[in-house]
Amino acid sequence: MTDPPILAQGTLHEQIGPILYRATLPNGKPVIAHLSKPLTDSQAVFEAGSRVDLELTPYDFDIARITGRASES
């Protein structure tokens, strides 16, 4: 059985590849974030400063998956 992902929000700082971004978590930790498959297929592009929803595995807190834009709340 796999462990569930950790859900967080983060801020993107720069695009470093076609689907890779530098981002920070709310606690200030920097991570490398990549687009999820659905976002890659839709050719989503995010700008620096965008707030996004992220998923992290409990085993690696340096890599995150971007699952969408963060909700305004």
C-alpha positions as CSV (number, residue, x, y, z in Angstrom):
1,M,0.0,0.0,0.0
2,T,1.4,3.4,-0.9
3,D,1.5,6.3,1.4
4,P,-0.9,9.2,0.5
5,P,0.8,12.4,-0.9
6,I,1.3,15.5,1.2
7,L,-0.8,18.4,-0.1
8,A,0.6,21.9,0.1
9,Q,0.5,25.2,-1.6
10,G,3.5,27.0,-2.9
11,T,4.8,29.9,-4.9
12,L,6.6,29.6,-8.2
13,H,9.7,31.7,-8.7
14,E,11.1,30.8,-12.2
15,Q,10.7,28.3,-15.0
16,I,13.8,26.1,-15.4
17,G,12.6,23.8,-18.1
18,P,9.5,23.0,-20.2
19,I,7.7,21.5,-17.2
20,L,10.0,22.4,-14.3
21,Y,9.8,25.3,-11.9
22,R,11.6,26.5,-8.8
23,A,9.1,27.0,-6.0
24,T,8.9,27.5,-2.3
25,L,6.6,26.0,0.3
26,P,4.9,28.2,2.9
27,N,7.6,27.5,5.4
28,G,10.2,28.8,3.0
29,K,11.7,25.5,1.9
30,P,12.7,25.6,-1.8
31,V,11.6,22.7,-4.0
32,I,11.7,21.7,-7.7
33,A,8.2,21.4,-9.0
34,H,7.0,19.7,-12.1
35,L,3.7,19.8,-13.9
36,S,1.3,16.8,-13.4
37,K,0.5,14.8,-16.5
38,P,-2.9,16.5,-17.1
39,L,-1.3,19.9,-16.9
40,T,1.5,18.8,-19.2
41,D,-1.1,17.5,-21.7
42,S,-3.0,20.8,-21.6
43,Q,0.2,22.7,-22.1
44,A,-0.4,24.8,-19.0
45,V,2.1,27.6,-18.4
46,F,2.5,29.4,-15.0
47,E,4.2,32.8,-14.4
48,A,6.6,33.7,-11.6
49,G,4.7,34.6,-8.5
50,S,1.8,32.1,-9.2
51,R,0.4,30.3,-6.2
52,V,-0.1,26.6,-7.0
53,D,-1.3,23.4,-5.3
54,L,1.5,20.9,-4.8
55,E,1.8,17.2,-3.9
56,L,4.9,15.8,-2.2
57,T,5.7,12.3,-1.3
58,P,6.5,11.5,2.3
59,Y,9.9,10.2,1.1
60,D,11.3,13.2,-0.8
61,F,10.6,16.8,0.2
62,D,12.8,18.3,-2.5
63,I,10.5,17.4,-5.5
64,A,6.8,18.4,-5.8
65,R,4.1,17.9,-8.4
66,I,2.0,20.9,-9.5
67,T,-1.6,19.8,-9.6
68,G,-3.2,23.2,-10.4
69,R,-3.6,26.8,-9.5
70,A,-4.2,27.5,-5.8
71,S,-7.7,28.5,-4.9
72,E,-8.2,32.1,-3.8
73,S,-9.2,31.8,-0.1
